[in-house]
Amino acid sequence: MTTHIRCVPQSALADLADVPATSRWVRSGATRLHVLDYGGPGVPLVVIPGITSPAVTMDFVARELTGLVHPLVLDVRGRGLSDGGGTYTLEEYAEDVEAVVTGLGLDRPVLFGHSMGARVAAVTAVRSKVALRGTVLGDPPMSGPGRGPYPTTLEAFAGHLAQARRGTDADEVALAWPSWPRREQELRARWLSSCDEEAIAATHRGFETEDFFDWWPSVPAPTALLYGADSPVVTAAGAAEATRLLPTAALTVIPDAGHMLFWDNFPTALTALREALRPMLT
């Protein structure tokens, strides 16, 4: 990819006025990380979004969890309002999560990651640099060396980023994601240009050079894995391998959902996440 300047249009920043969260900032080395903190007295839940999902795009999930947990959603480095730069490897992303936990003084949080974020949550748990109550992984990419390619090509990501830089809208986003809720189409249209192209390219390379299953068998209990019944990312064979390699993990399939669990079947995915979290909140 040719590197282009990231931008966050004013219309995107205005979205934050409608989000019931406070912006918090931490440093991971020299990198400034932005976190949306939804507050509340519950157990902290650090939410780690996917490859092209700034924190605000997980608002519709986080705000529905505030009665159960204290959600904090990370703008992963190179996305949203967080700085870019670095190597964008799984361990660097895990260092960022560790910095959020320590920098915000979170007491034994639970980690929930979707897609790329699920891989990061697994690696953070295995590294054991911060104390956790558990992890929930949402449809983690199971591609890697010697495995099939990640089903969305880098060229497809580049095309969507080009649309965002040029200026897109919810109608154009709907051409690629017709079943998404309208607000999520609108947020993607306004926030995708905040994603750094090198971050996307490096992460995509990682999907095929860093093997999820190198880490998964060592993820400490309790852990749960949610996946879409129609997901091309976690296939039936992948779910079976995950069960074989870590039989203590709780796997739940989300019907009528592909890789984008909450965008595809929000009520069922939210219920599954709540049920996965409950045993971890002691």
Secondary structure, DSSP 8 states (H G I E B T S, - for coil): ---------HHHHHHGGGSS-EEEEEEETTEEEEEEE---SS-EEEEE--TT--GGGGHHHHTTSTTTSEEEEE--TTSTTS---S---HHHHHHHHHHHHHHTT-SS-EEEEETHHHHHHHHHHHHTSS--SEEEEES-----TTS---SS-HHHHHHHHHHHHH---HHHHHHH-TTS-HHHHHHHHHHGGGS-HHHHHHHHHHHHHS-GGGTGGG--SSEEEEEETT-SSS-HHHHHHHHHH-TTSEEEEETT--SSHHHHSHHHHHHHHHHHHGGG--
